[in-house]
Amino acid sequence: MKQYNRKYSIMSKKVVVIYSGGMDSYTVLHKAIEEGLTPYALTFDYGQRHVKEVQVAEQVCKELGVHHKVIDITSINQIIGGSSLTDSSIEVAQGDYEESNMLNTVVPNRNMILLSLAIGYAVSLKADQVYYGAHSGDHDIYPDCRPVFLEKMNDVAAVANYEKTEIHAPYLQTDKIGILKDGIRMGLDYAKTWTCYNGREQACGQCGSCVERLQAFEKNGITDPITYEA
């Protein structure tokens, strides 16, 4: 698959994209580009054990020439805990991406915090939209990826500033299989993404995030280009 790229017009509309470095937000970033928008990518280091995704995001934005900021908010872990994504003493669950198995990956209030910061950035840029990668596969486990959350956040965003900012999740009603299908259509190279929740050199292939990713590639009839542990 070839890398999708384009020249940005200085007159095109600005949009803030919350870009983690994972395959969902990678597809969202390119979706914004395909729609003729000028993305301002925002990556958060919140102390996640899979910090490799931040490094991947930096490299992709550099290659694309996308405006990019990495924001260190690791200090929030002084008051927010209980997630295997930020606490190395909690083992990351393995197996299927099901509620009973993956609840320990929930970071309390994460998307509300990240979206609030992204909205502030959008207002300062005079950008009237914020894109993020919530999708239907996350609805059962993560409350801040559900349609009702997006609806209420948009209500708040509309009154929180003088400038109205809309939060947009282009794949809100699509699962990871559909996201990958759209990325394949755009010719995206998913070797430039990181999904694994474990912070090791290669993807584990066993955590819920890896399992869901591998299933998406299998359902789309192609091989995942990243390397997994034997």
Z-matrix of the N, CA and C atoms (Angstrom, degrees):
N
C 1 1.462
C 2 1.526 1 109.88
N 3 1.280 2 117.14 1 137.69
C 4 1.457 3 120.13 2 179.60
C 5 1.516 4 110.69 3 -90.23
N 6 1.324 5 115.03 4 155.47
C 7 1.463 6 120.37 5 179.49
C 8 1.521 7 110.03 6 -76.90
N 9 1.322 8 115.79 7 127.78
C 10 1.461 9 120.75 8 176.49
C 11 1.517 10 108.91 9 -76.23
N 12 1.310 11 117.46 10 132.85
C 13 1.457 12 121.03 11 -179.36
C 14 1.524 13 108.76 12 -149.10
N 15 1.325 14 116.51 13 166.01
C 16 1.448 15 120.94 14 177.72
C 17 1.510 16 109.38 15 -163.54
N 18 1.335 17 116.65 16 164.82
C 19 1.452 18 122.66 17 172.95
C 20 1.516 19 108.16 18 -89.59
N 21 1.328 20 116.66 19 136.68
C 22 1.452 21 119.91 20 -179.80
C 23 1.525 22 110.17 21 -89.13
N 24 1.302 23 115.89 22 133.82
C 25 1.456 24 120.79 23 174.44
C 26 1.523 25 109.30 24 -84.87
N 27 1.311 26 116.02 25 135.14
C 28 1.461 27 119.12 26 -179.50
C 29 1.534 28 110.49 27 -67.25
N 30 1.337 29 116.73 28 -13.84
C 31 1.452 30 120.67 29 -179.79
C 32 1.528 31 111.99 30 -96.83
N 33 1.344 32 117.92 31 -5.00
C 34 1.459 33 119.27 32 -176.90
C 35 1.521 34 110.95 33 -73.40
N 36 1.291 35 115.36 34 157.79
C 37 1.454 36 123.22 35 -175.49
C 38 1.532 37 111.39 36 -71.33
N 39 1.331 38 116.33 37 134.60
C 40 1.462 39 121.46 38 178.77
C 41 1.523 40 110.72 39 -81.16
N 42 1.339 41 114.96 40 145.79
C 43 1.453 42 120.82 41 175.04
C 44 1.530 43 107.97 42 -146.68
N 45 1.323 44 116.73 43 138.01
C 46 1.456 45 121.21 44 174.30
C 47 1.528 46 108.35 45 -87.87
N 48 1.325 47 116.75 46 130.31
C 49 1.456 48 122.03 47 178.33
C 50 1.522 49 108.80 48 -117.91
N 51 1.336 50 116.43 49 119.67
C 52 1.464 51 119.49 50 173.08
C 53 1.525 52 106.64 51 -75.08
N 54 1.320 53 115.40 52 112.36
C 55 1.461 54 121.92 53 -170.47
C 56 1.525 55 110.06 54 -122.37
N 57 1.316 56 115.98 55 105.09
C 58 1.463 57 120.53 56 -176.63
C 59 1.516 58 113.20 57 -81.32
N 60 1.334 59 116.21 58 -27.74
C 61 1.451 60 121.32 59 -171.43
C 62 1.519 61 111.87 60 107.40
N 63 1.345 62 116.47 61 -6.40
C 64 1.455 63 121.69 62 177.08
C 65 1.517 64 112.17 63 -81.62
N 66 1.333 65 116.25 64 172.48
C 67 1.465 66 119.16 65 -173.77
C 68 1.526 67 112.61 66 -69.76
N 69 1.330 68 118.10 67 -29.22
C 70 1.464 69 119.67 68 179.07
C 71 1.527 70 111.07 69 -68.76
N 72 1.330 71 116.02 70 -52.06
C 73 1.466 72 119.17 71 -177.89
C 74 1.528 73 111.31 72 -70.35
N 75 1.327 74 116.73 73 -28.03
C 76 1.472 75 121.28 74 174.54
C 77 1.524 76 109.93 75 -61.72
N 78 1.328 77 115.66 76 -42.35
C 79 1.462 78 120.28 77 178.22
C 80 1.525 79 110.67 78 -69.52
N 81 1.325 80 117.29 79 -39.62
C 82 1.464 81 121.33 80 177.27
C 83 1.530 82 110.76 81 -61.18
N 84 1.327 83 116.64 82 -42.79
C 85 1.468 84 120.59 83 178.61
C 86 1.526 85 110.45 84 -57.64
N 87 1.323 86 116.59 85 -46.74
C 88 1.468 87 119.77 86 -179.47
C 89 1.526 88 112.20 87 -72.31
N 90 1.324 89 116.10 88 -27.19
C 91 1.472 90 119.60 89 175.01
C 92 1.527 91 109.79 90 -63.03
N 93 1.320 92 115.76 91 -43.44
C 94 1.467 93 119.89 92 178.36
C 95 1.526 94 110.83 93 -62.63
N 96 1.325 95 115.89 94 -41.51
C 97 1.468 96 120.46 95 178.40
C 98 1.522 97 110.31 96 -62.92
N 99 1.339 98 116.26 97 -44.92
C 100 1.459 99 120.68 98 -179.31
C 101 1.532 100 111.14 99 -61.73
N 102 1.332 101 116.09 100 -32.50
C 103 1.460 102 120.16 101 -179.70
C 104 1.528 103 112.70 102 -78.56
N 105 1.324 104 116.75 103 3.80
C 106 1.454 105 120.59 104 176.35
C 107 1.507 106 114.28 105 84.84
N 108 1.331 107 117.52 106 15.31
C 109 1.456 108 122.20 107 -179.63
C 110 1.526 109 110.83 108 -92.10
N 111 1.308 110 115.99 109 157.25
C 112 1.461 111 121.45 110 173.65
C 113 1.526 112 108.00 111 -100.19
N 114 1.343 113 117.18 112 107.37
C 115 1.462 114 119.45 113 -175.12
C 116 1.521 115 112.78 114 -81.47
N 117 1.313 116 114.57 115 140.96
C 118 1.458 117 122.78 116 169.06
C 119 1.524 118 105.33 117 -114.42
N 120 1.322 119 116.00 118 99.56
C 121 1.455 120 121.21 119 -173.78
C 122 1.522 121 110.56 120 -78.06
N 123 1.329 122 114.75 121 139.22
C 124 1.454 123 121.80 122 -178.26
C 125 1.524 124 107.93 123 -129.35
N 126 1.331 125 115.68 124 117.43
C 127 1.459 126 121.88 125 -179.08
C 128 1.519 127 109.14 126 -115.21
N 129 1.327 128 116.53 127 134.43
C 130 1.459 129 121.03 128 -177.30
C 131 1.526 130 111.16 129 -110.54
N 132 1.313 131 115.06 130 128.17
C 133 1.455 132 121.50 131 169.66
C 134 1.519 133 106.17 132 -96.28
N 135 1.339 134 115.93 133 101.22
C 136 1.460 135 120.38 134 -177.64
C 137 1.533 136 111.28 135 -107.73
N 138 1.345 137 115.02 136 19.51
C 139 1.451 138 119.70 137 179.21
C 140 1.511 139 113.10 138 87.30
N 141 1.341 140 117.09 139 17.03
C 142 1.455 141 120.75 140 -179.84
C 143 1.526 142 110.45 141 -64.16
N 144 1.313 143 116.37 142 141.35
C 145 1.464 144 120.75 143 -179.67
C 146 1.526 145 110.41 144 -66.82
N 147 1.334 146 117.30 145 -26.29
C 148 1.465 147 121.58 146 177.82
C 149 1.535 148 109.92 147 -91.84
N 150 1.336 149 115.46 148 54.47
C 151 1.466 150 121.17 149 -178.00
C 152 1.523 151 111.68 150 -65.05
N 153 1.330 152 116.88 151 -12.94
C 154 1.464 153 120.01 152 177.21
C 155 1.524 154 111.45 153 -57.25
N 156 1.344 155 116.90 154 -28.64
C 157 1.462 156 119.33 155 179.50
C 158 1.529 157 111.34 156 -63.13
N 159 1.326 158 117.40 157 -30.83
C 160 1.465 159 121.44 158 177.59
C 161 1.523 160 109.95 159 -66.91
N 162 1.319 161 116.38 160 -42.42
C 163 1.463 162 121.37 161 178.99
C 164 1.521 163 111.05 162 -64.41
N 165 1.327 164 116.13 163 -39.93
C 166 1.467 165 121.13 164 176.92
C 167 1.525 166 110.50 165 -63.15
N 168 1.320 167 116.84 166 -42.33
C 169 1.465 168 121.23 167 179.66
C 170 1.524 169 110.89 168 -61.84
N 171 1.315 170 116.39 169 -42.38
C 172 1.465 171 120.60 170 179.14
C 173 1.527 172 111.22 171 -59.96
N 174 1.332 173 116.23 172 -43.91
C 175 1.461 174 120.71 173 -177.90
C 176 1.525 175 111.67 174 -66.13
N 177 1.337 176 116.07 175 -43.34
C 178 1.469 177 119.98 176 -179.40
C 179 1.525 178 110.79 177 -62.82
N 180 1.318 179 117.39 178 -45.47
C 181 1.462 180 120.67 179 -178.61
C 182 1.526 181 110.97 180 -65.19
N 183 1.319 182 115.86 181 -35.85
C 184 1.470 183 119.80 182 177.05
C 185 1.522 184 110.22 183 -63.88
N 186 1.333 185 116.90 184 -44.11
C 187 1.464 186 120.92 185 179.98
C 188 1.526 187 112.10 186 -64.90
N 189 1.327 188 116.36 187 -38.12
C 190 1.462 189 120.76 188 -177.90
C 191 1.529 190 113.26 189 -82.60
N 192 1.333 191 116.28 190 -16.17
C 193 1.456 192 119.57 191 -174.67
C 194 1.510 193 112.38 192 73.24
N 195 1.345 194 115.71 193 29.58
C 196 1.466 195 121.70 194 -178.96
C 197 1.524 196 110.10 195 -86.74
N 198 1.313 197 116.85 196 138.62
C 199 1.463 198 121.49 197 172.09
C 200 1.526 199 108.17 198 -56.90
N 201 1.335 200 118.04 199 131.51
C 202 1.458 201 119.21 200 -173.20
C 203 1.520 202 111.41 201 -148.95
N 204 1.325 203 115.26 202 134.58
C 205 1.460 204 121.63 203 174.07
C 206 1.525 205 108.89 204 -129.47
N 207 1.346 206 115.35 205 135.26
C 208 1.457 207 121.19 206 172.15
C 209 1.524 208 107.07 207 -107.01
N 210 1.323 209 116.35 208 121.80
C 211 1.458 210 121.73 209 -174.70
C 212 1.530 211 109.94 210 -109.93
N 213 1.331 212 115.42 211 123.66
C 214 1.455 213 121.74 212 179.18
C 215 1.527 214 110.00 213 -85.32
N 216 1.329 215 115.80 214 110.56
C 217 1.470 216 120.37 215 176.45
C 218 1.533 217 109.92 216 -122.73
N 219 1.325 218 115.63 217 29.26
C 220 1.468 219 120.21 218 -177.01
C 221 1.519 220 112.60 219 -61.00
N 222 1.319 221 117.28 220 -21.77
C 223 1.468 222 119.68 221 -179.10
C 224 1.524 223 112.89 222 -63.87
N 225 1.338 224 117.63 223 -18.72
C 226 1.474 225 119.06 224 179.85
C 227 1.520 226 111.72 225 -64.59
N 228 1.329 227 116.70 226 -18.40
C 229 1.465 228 118.93 227 -179.63
C 230 1.524 229 112.92 228 -71.29
N 231 1.327 230 116.23 229 -7.77
C 232 1.460 231 119.68 230 172.51
C 233 1.535 232 111.11 231 -69.72
N 234 1.319 233 116.34 232 -24.08
C 235 1.469 234 119.75 233 -177.06
C 236 1.526 235 113.52 234 -122.44
N 237 1.344 236 117.54 235 -12.20
C 238 1.463 237 120.92 236 -179.43
C 239 1.519 238 108.56 237 -119.80
N 240 1.320 239 116.52 238 119.87
C 241 1.454 240 120.24 239 -177.47
C 242 1.508 241 112.19 240 -139.99
N 243 1.325 242 114.61 241 -170.21
C 244 1.458 243 120.54 242 175.12
C 245 1.506 244 115.95 243 89.79
N 246 1.351 245 117.86 244 6.06
C 247 1.455 246 120.58 245 -178.88
C 248 1.523 247 110.37 246 -112.61
N 249 1.321 248 115.91 247 138.38
C 250 1.463 249 120.20 248 177.14
C 251 1.524 250 111.74 249 -68.78
N 252 1.333 251 117.57 250 -14.84
C 253 1.464 252 120.11 251 179.27
C 254 1.515 253 112.64 252 -75.59
N 255 1.335 254 116.24 253 -22.57
C 256 1.460 255 119.86 254 -176.89
C 257 1.527 256 113.08 255 -121.62
N 258 1.306 257 117.83 256 -8.22
C 259 1.460 258 121.73 257 -177.96
C 260 1.524 259 108.95 258 -120.06
N 261 1.331 260 117.07 259 109.27
C 262 1.465 261 121.54 260 -175.70
C 263 1.525 262 112.62 261 -68.08
N 264 1.330 263 117.44 262 -13.37
C 265 1.467 264 119.98 263 178.76
C 266 1.526 265 112.07 264 -81.32
N 267 1.344 266 116.74 265 -10.55
C 268 1.468 267 121.76 266 178.24
C 269 1.523 268 108.29 267 -103.49
N 270 1.300 269 117.41 268 122.57
C 271 1.459 270 121.28 269 -177.35
C 272 1.526 271 111.01 270 -73.31
N 273 1.338 272 115.65 271 135.63
C 274 1.465 273 120.76 272 176.90
C 275 1.525 274 108.96 273 -68.98
N 276 1.319 275 116.25 274 129.61
C 277 1.461 276 120.67 275 -179.20
C 278 1.522 277 111.06 276 -66.32
N 279 1.319 278 115.54 277 145.64
C 280 1.453 279 121.33 278 177.46
C 281 1.520 280 109.83 279 -109.78
N 282 1.327 281 115.37 280 160.73
C 283 1.457 282 120.09 281 176.20
C 284 1.509 283 113.42 282 101.90
N 285 1.323 284 115.15 283 -162.81
C 286 1.466 285 121.04 284 -174.66
C 287 1.517 286 112.54 285 -62.98
N 288 1.335 287 114.39 286 153.20
C 289 1.452 288 122.26 287 -177.59
C 290 1.526 289 108.77 288 -82.71
N 291 1.320 290 116.09 289 75.22
C 292 1.455 291 121.24 290 -179.25
C 293 1.519 292 109.33 291 -119.93
N 294 1.330 293 115.76 292 155.65
C 295 1.462 294 121.15 293 -174.21
C 296 1.525 295 112.52 294 -54.89
N 297 1.326 296 117.01 295 -46.59
C 298 1.456 297 120.29 296 -176.41
C 299 1.519 298 112.54 297 -64.11
N 300 1.315 299 115.58 298 -24.44
C 301 1.460 300 120.76 299 -175.08
C 302 1.523 301 113.12 300 -96.82
N 303 1.327 302 117.37 301 -24.75
C 304 1.457 303 120.19 302 -168.05
C 305 1.525 304 114.64 303 -114.79
N 306 1.324 305 117.80 304 5.29
C 307 1.462 306 119.63 305 -178.26
C 308 1.532 307 112.62 306 -61.09
N 309 1.326 308 116.73 307 -26.66
C 310 1.467 309 117.50 308 -178.94
C 311 1.521 310 113.31 309 -76.02
N 312 1.350 311 117.00 310 -1.25
C 313 1.466 312 120.04 311 174.61
C 314 1.531 313 112.14 312 -93.50
N 315 1.326 314 116.63 313 -1.50
C 316 1.464 315 120.05 314 179.43
C 317 1.534 316 109.92 315 -73.57
N 318 1.330 317 116.06 316 124.65
C 319 1.464 318 121.97 317 172.25
C 320 1.522 319 106.50 318 -98.51
N 321 1.346 320 118.55 319 113.94
C 322 1.468 321 120.56 320 -173.79
C 323 1.536 322 113.79 321 -52.25
N 324 1.326 323 114.23 322 124.14
C 325 1.470 324 121.67 323 172.59
C 326 1.528 325 113.72 324 64.30
N 327 1.334 326 117.57 325 18.75
C 328 1.465 327 120.11 326 -173.17
C 329 1.520 328 113.44 327 -55.89
N 330 1.332 329 117.48 328 -53.70
C 331 1.457 330 118.64 329 -174.00
C 332 1.527 331 112.83 330 -68.38
N 333 1.326 332 117.45 331 -30.48
C 334 1.465 333 118.33 332 176.01
C 335 1.530 334 110.34 333 -64.34
N 336 1.333 335 115.80 334 -40.70
C 337 1.467 336 120.07 335 178.62
C 338 1.527 337 110.44 336 -65.51
N 339 1.315 338 116.66 337 -49.12
C 340 1.466 339 120.57 338 -177.34
C 341 1.528 340 111.71 339 -65.30
N 342 1.325 341 116.53 340 -41.74
C 343 1.462 342 119.66 341 179.52
C 344 1.523 343 111.78 342 -67.05
N 345 1.317 344 117.11 343 -36.18
C 346 1.470 345 119.68 344 177.85
C 347 1.527 346 110.66 345 -61.55
N 348 1.324 347 116.21 346 -43.65
C 349 1.462 348 120.23 347 177.71
C 350 1.525 349 111.04 348 -65.84
N 351 1.327 350 115.96 349 -40.89
C 352 1.462 351 119.63 350 179.86
C 353 1.523 352 111.94 351 -65.94
N 354 1.327 353 117.00 352 -36.46
C 355 1.466 354 120.62 353 177.08
C 356 1.529 355 110.10 354 -63.75
N 357 1.334 356 116.36 355 -43.16
C 358 1.458 357 119.50 356 177.45
C 359 1.518 358 111.59 357 -60.29
N 360 1.334 359 116.18 358 -40.34
C 361 1.465 360 120.98 359 177.65
C 362 1.524 361 110.10 360 -64.71
N 363 1.330 362 116.72 361 -42.63
C 364 1.466 363 120.54 362 -179.89
C 365 1.523 364 111.17 363 -62.37
N 366 1.326 365 116.84 364 -42.22
C 367 1.469 366 119.89 365 178.54
C 368 1.531 367 110.43 366 -61.55
N 369 1.320 368 116.84 367 -41.82
C 370 1.466 369 120.19 368 -178.95
C 371 1.524 370 111.44 369 -67.34
N 372 1.336 371 116.75 370 -28.53
C 373 1.469 372 121.26 371 179.10
C 374 1.528 373 112.73 372 -87.20
N 375 1.347 374 115.55 373 -9.15
C 376 1.466 375 121.28 374 -171.34
C 377 1.533 376 110.24 375 62.75
N 378 1.329 377 114.88 376 37.93
C 379 1.470 378 122.33 377 173.20
C 380 1.520 379 107.12 378 -101.47
N 381 1.312 380 117.93 379 133.45
C 382 1.465 381 118.87 380 -173.81
C 383 1.524 382 113.92 381 -101.51
N 384 1.358 383 116.91 382 12.52
C 385 1.460 384 119.55 383 176.51
C 386 1.522 385 111.38 384 -140.54
N 387 1.334 386 114.87 385 147.75
C 388 1.459 387 123.23 386 171.60
C 389 1.524 388 107.20 387 -124.79
N 390 1.325 389 117.06 388 124.55
C 391 1.458 390 121.96 389 178.04
C 392 1.524 391 109.62 390 -99.85
N 393 1.357 392 116.65 391 138.89
C 394 1.464 393 119.42 392 169.34
C 395 1.520 394 110.46 393 -144.75
N 396 1.336 395 116.14 394 164.93
C 397 1.458 396 120.68 395 -164.51
C 398 1.508 397 117.50 396 -97.39
N 399 1.320 398 119.48 397 30.53
C 400 1.466 399 120.62 398 175.65
C 401 1.525 400 109.78 399 -60.12
N 402 1.330 401 115.76 400 142.13
C 403 1.467 402 118.99 401 177.87
C 404 1.520 403 109.99 402 -143.72
N 405 1.314 404 116.40 403 169.24
C 406 1.463 405 120.74 404 -171.17
C 407 1.522 406 113.17 405 -65.51
N 408 1.330 407 117.59 406 -26.17
C 409 1.450 408 120.21 407 178.59
C 410 1.520 409 113.44 408 -65.60
N 411 1.338 410 116.54 409 -17.61
C 412 1.464 411 121.86 410 -179.52
C 413 1.525 412 113.10 411 -94.56
N 414 1.327 413 118.07 412 -6.56
C 415 1.467 414 120.77 413 -170.11
C 416 1.530 415 113.00 414 -62.66
N 417 1.330 416 117.73 415 -38.43
C 418 1.463 417 120.40 416 -176.28
C 419 1.526 418 112.06 417 -70.26
N 420 1.330 419 116.92 418 -36.13
C 421 1.461 420 121.31 419 -172.28
C 422 1.523 421 112.74 420 -94.20
N 423 1.329 422 116.67 421 -42.52
C 424 1.464 423 120.74 422 -171.52
C 425 1.529 424 111.34 423 -109.59
N 426 1.335 425 118.15 424 107.51
C 427 1.472 426 120.75 425 -179.11
C 428 1.524 427 112.88 426 -58.31
N 429 1.349 428 116.76 427 -31.11
C 430 1.465 429 119.41 428 -176.57
C 431 1.526 430 112.86 429 -85.47
N 432 1.336 431 116.13 430 17.13
C 433 1.462 432 121.27 431 171.77
C 434 1.530 433 111.52 432 -119.03
N 435 1.336 434 115.81 433 6.27
C 436 1.456 435 120.45 434 -176.35
C 437 1.527 436 111.81 435 -89.08
N 438 1.337 437 117.14 436 154.28
C 439 1.468 438 120.42 437 179.61
C 440 1.522 439 113.51 438 -55.08
N 441 1.326 440 118.24 439 -39.18
C 442 1.466 441 120.21 440 -177.97
C 443 1.526 442 110.71 441 -65.32
N 444 1.317 443 117.34 442 -34.85
C 445 1.458 444 120.31 443 176.77
C 446 1.525 445 110.51 444 -64.89
N 447 1.313 446 116.76 445 -46.35
C 448 1.464 447 120.75 446 179.34
C 449 1.528 448 110.84 447 -60.58
N 450 1.336 449 115.88 448 -42.35
C 451 1.466 450 120.60 449 179.43
C 452 1.529 451 111.16 450 -60.67
N 453 1.320 452 117.18 451 -46.74
C 454 1.461 453 121.04 452 -177.92
C 455 1.525 454 111.61 453 -70.30
N 456 1.336 455 116.98 454 -36.81
C 457 1.467 456 120.02 455 177.37
C 458 1.530 457 110.71 456 -64.74
N 459 1.320 458 116.12 457 -36.37
C 460 1.460 459 119.06 458 177.12
C 461 1.523 460 111.39 459 -68.25
N 462 1.323 461 116.70 460 -35.12
C 463 1.464 462 120.05 461 175.32
C 464 1.525 463 110.80 462 -61.15
N 465 1.329 464 115.83 463 -44.81
C 466 1.467 465 120.71 464 179.78
C 467 1.520 466 110.76 465 -67.74
N 468 1.339 467 116.73 466 -43.39
C 469 1.465 468 120.61 467 -178.76
C 470 1.528 469 111.60 468 -60.27
N 471 1.329 470 115.67 469 -30.83
C 472 1.461 471 120.21 470 -177.81
C 473 1.526 472 112.69 471 -70.49
N 474 1.349 473 116.98 472 -22.25
C 475 1.469 474 120.06 473 -177.53
C 476 1.530 475 113.04 474 -115.22
N 477 1.335 476 116.80 475 -5.22
C 478 1.470 477 119.94 476 -174.86
C 479 1.526 478 113.21 477 -79.60
N 480 1.336 479 116.62 478 -20.20
C 481 1.459 480 121.18 479 -178.06
C 482 1.527 481 109.55 480 -136.54
N 483 1.306 482 116.04 481 165.01
C 484 1.466 483 119.15 482 173.91
C 485 1.524 484 110.35 483 -66.92
N 486 1.338 485 115.67 484 -32.52
C 487 1.463 486 120.69 485 179.48
C 488 1.518 487 109.15 486 -95.17
N 489 1.322 488 117.28 487 129.41
C 490 1.461 489 121.05 488 179.61
C 491 1.518 490 110.05 489 -76.83
N 492 1.325 491 116.48 490 130.76
C 493 1.458 492 121.99 491 177.74
C 494 1.518 493 109.58 492 -124.28
N 495 1.324 494 116.55 493 127.14
C 496 1.461 495 121.64 494 -179.31
C 497 1.524 496 110.13 495 -98.42
N 498 1.330 497 116.11 496 134.22
C 499 1.460 498 121.42 497 172.37
C 500 1.522 499 107.49 498 -93.27
N 501 1.335 500 115.42 499 130.37
C 502 1.463 501 120.20 500 -175.43
C 503 1.522 502 109.47 501 -128.06
N 504 1.322 503 116.54 502 127.28
C 505 1.466 504 122.41 503 175.45
C 506 1.529 505 106.89 504 -117.10
N 507 1.335 506 118.29 505 94.55
C 508 1.467 507 120.96 506 -172.22
C 509 1.522 508 114.81 507 -62.51
N 510 1.340 509 116.95 508 -19.00
C 511 1.463 510 120.00 509 -178.64
C 512 1.533 511 112.08 510 -114.48
N 513 1.315 512 116.54 511 25.83
C 514 1.459 513 121.06 512 -175.77
C 515 1.526 514 112.67 513 -57.66
N 516 1.315 515 117.34 514 -34.74
C 517 1.460 516 121.66 515 -178.62
C 518 1.528 517 112.31 516 -104.71
N 519 1.334 518 116.19 517 18.85
C 520 1.463 519 122.08 518 -178.25
C 521 1.523 520 109.33 519 -122.80
N 522 1.314 521 117.70 520 143.97
C 523 1.457 522 119.64 521 176.78
C 524 1.533 523 110.62 522 -90.75
N 525 1.333 524 116.87 523 -179.84
C 526 1.462 525 120.42 524 -176.21
C 527 1.531 526 112.12 525 -64.37
N 528 1.322 527 116.19 526 -29.77
C 529 1.465 528 119.72 527 176.78
C 530 1.527 529 109.83 528 -62.07
N 531 1.339 530 115.59 529 -44.28
C 532 1.466 531 120.17 530 179.46
C 533 1.519 532 112.57 531 -69.86
N 534 1.325 533 116.59 532 -35.52
C 535 1.464 534 120.30 533 177.14
C 536 1.516 535 109.78 534 -61.68
N 537 1.329 536 116.22 535 -47.74
C 538 1.466 537 119.97 536 179.21
C 539 1.523 538 110.91 537 -62.53
N 540 1.315 539 117.34 538 -39.92
C 541 1.464 540 121.01 539 178.33
C 542 1.526 541 110.63 540 -57.93
N 543 1.328 542 116.46 541 -42.54
C 544 1.470 543 119.89 542 179.21
C 545 1.526 544 110.38 543 -68.46
N 546 1.332 545 116.44 544 -37.62
C 547 1.462 546 119.48 545 177.66
C 548 1.515 547 112.22 546 -65.17
N 549 1.327 548 116.62 547 -37.96
C 550 1.464 549 120.79 548 176.54
C 551 1.522 550 109.63 549 -61.96
N 552 1.331 551 115.47 550 -42.04
C 553 1.471 552 119.76 551 177.35
C 554 1.525 553 111.34 552 -58.09
N 555 1.346 554 116.50 553 -36.79
C 556 1.464 555 120.94 554 179.45
C 557 1.523 556 112.95 555 -81.86
N 558 1.327 557 116.38 556 -3.95
C 559 1.460 558 120.02 557 178.80
C 560 1.515 559 114.38 558 74.96
N 561 1.329 560 117.68 559 31.64
C 562 1.455 561 121.27 560 -175.12
C 563 1.523 562 112.70 561 -79.31
N 564 1.317 563 115.07 562 149.92
C 565 1.458 564 122.51 563 -179.84
C 566 1.528 565 109.01 564 -102.19
N 567 1.325 566 116.78 565 102.31
C 568 1.461 567 120.82 566 -175.47
C 569 1.528 568 113.56 567 -80.18
N 570 1.328 569 116.29 568 2.25
C 571 1.463 570 119.49 569 168.79
C 572 1.524 571 109.81 570 -67.36
N 573 1.321 572 116.50 571 -16.32
C 574 1.466 573 122.56 572 -178.57
C 575 1.522 574 111.41 573 -97.17
N 576 1.333 575 116.44 574 31.05
C 577 1.463 576 121.77 575 178.32
C 578 1.520 577 109.47 576 -132.88
N 579 1.327 578 115.75 577 161.19
C 580 1.464 579 121.39 578 175.80
C 581 1.514 580 108.76 579 -136.01
N 582 1.330 581 116.45 580 127.44
C 583 1.454 582 122.06 581 -174.67
C 584 1.525 583 113.22 582 -118.21
N 585 1.318 584 118.05 583 -32.50
C 586 1.462 585 123.16 584 -172.38
C 587 1.525 586 112.37 585 -57.87
N 588 1.334 587 116.18 586 135.55
C 589 1.458 588 121.53 587 179.19
C 590 1.525 589 113.01 588 -78.01
N 591 1.323 590 117.34 589 -19.39
C 592 1.459 591 120.37 590 178.04
C 593 1.524 592 109.94 591 -82.78
N 594 1.287 593 116.78 592 138.98
C 595 1.460 594 120.82 593 -174.42
C 596 1.517 595 113.39 594 -90.24
N 597 1.332 596 116.18 595 51.99
C 598 1.463 597 120.02 596 -179.12
C 599 1.522 598 110.25 597 -107.19
N 600 1.321 599 116.35 598 176.42
C 601 1.461 600 121.06 599 -174.67
C 602 1.527 601 112.07 600 -66.99
N 603 1.331 602 116.29 601 -38.31
C 604 1.456 603 121.49 602 177.89
C 605 1.525 604 109.37 603 -116.35
N 606 1.325 605 115.96 604 156.63
C 607 1.463 606 120.45 605 177.86
C 608 1.525 607 109.67 606 -66.14
N 609 1.343 608 116.70 607 141.98
C 610 1.461 609 120.44 608 -174.69
C 611 1.522 610 112.60 609 -75.85
N 612 1.338 611 117.22 610 -31.68
C 613 1.458 612 120.85 611 -178.44
C 614 1.519 613 113.63 612 77.72
N 615 1.351 614 116.79 613 0.68
C 616 1.454 615 120.68 614 -173.97
C 617 1.529 616 114.17 615 -117.58
N 618 1.315 617 117.87 616 -28.30
C 619 1.464 618 120.18 617 -179.18
C 620 1.531 619 109.51 618 -69.12
N 621 1.329 620 116.37 619 161.76
C 622 1.454 621 120.34 620 -177.51
C 623 1.512 622 113.35 621 -56.48
N 624 1.341 623 116.03 622 -37.10
C 625 1.457 624 120.18 623 -179.00
C 626 1.527 625 111.47 624 -66.07
N 627 1.341 626 116.37 625 -41.83
C 628 1.468 627 120.53 626 177.23
C 629 1.525 628 111.01 627 -66.27
N 630 1.333 629 116.16 628 -43.18
C 631 1.465 630 120.55 629 -178.78
C 632 1.526 631 110.30 630 -60.31
N 633 1.328 632 116.61 631 -44.90
C 634 1.463 633 120.70 632 179.91
C 635 1.524 634 110.89 633 -63.86
N 636 1.327 635 116.41 634 -40.49
C 637 1.460 636 120.93 635 178.78
C 638 1.535 637 110.54 636 -62.96
N 639 1.316 638 116.32 637 -48.50
C 640 1.465 639 120.25 638 -178.57
C 641 1.523 640 111.23 639 -62.42
N 642 1.314 641 117.41 640 -36.95
C 643 1.463 642 121.11 641 177.38
C 644 1.528 643 110.82 642 -64.35
N 645 1.339 644 116.44 643 -37.79
C 646 1.467 645 120.32 644 179.38
C 647 1.530 646 110.73 645 -64.17
N 648 1.332 647 116.56 646 -41.98
C 649 1.465 648 119.22 647 177.83
C 650 1.524 649 111.21 648 -66.58
N 651 1.326 650 116.06 649 -41.02
C 652 1.461 651 119.79 650 179.46
C 653 1.524 652 110.99 651 -62.09
N 654 1.349 653 116.90 652 -44.52
C 655 1.463 654 121.04 653 -179.56
C 656 1.524 655 112.16 654 -65.65
N 657 1.328 656 116.17 655 -26.39
C 658 1.464 657 119.80 656 178.09
C 659 1.526 658 112.37 657 -91.53
N 660 1.322 659 116.50 658 0.11
C 661 1.454 660 120.81 659 173.63
C 662 1.508 661 115.54 660 73.62
N 663 1.331 662 116.97 661 25.13
C 664 1.464 663 120.10 662 178.13
C 665 1.524 664 109.57 663 -131.74
N 666 1.336 665 115.58 664 165.30
C 667 1.451 666 121.82 665 -178.19
C 668 1.520 667 110.23 666 -94.72
N 669 1.316 668 116.11 667 135.54
C 670 1.470 669 121.50 668 176.30
C 671 1.533 670 108.63 669 -64.41
N 672 1.331 671 118.78 670 126.08
C 673 1.463 672 121.10 671 -175.54
C 674 1.527 673 115.61 672 -78.48
N 675 1.338 674 118.55 673 -9.20
C 676 1.455 675 118.14 674 -179.23
C 677 1.532 676 110.78 675 -85.33
N 678 1.342 677 115.53 676 162.97
C 679 1.459 678 121.48 677 -177.39
C 680 1.520 679 110.75 678 -93.17
N 681 1.327 680 116.81 679 134.73
C 682 1.448 681 123.11 680 178.79
C 683 1.534 682 110.85 681 -111.43
N 684 1.309 683 115.43 682 154.85
C 685 1.463 684 120.28 683 175.37
C 686 1.525 685 109.39 684 -63.68
N 687 1.304 686 116.17 685 145.33
C 688 1.479 687 120.38 686 -179.12
C 689 1.521 688 109.97 687 -66.86
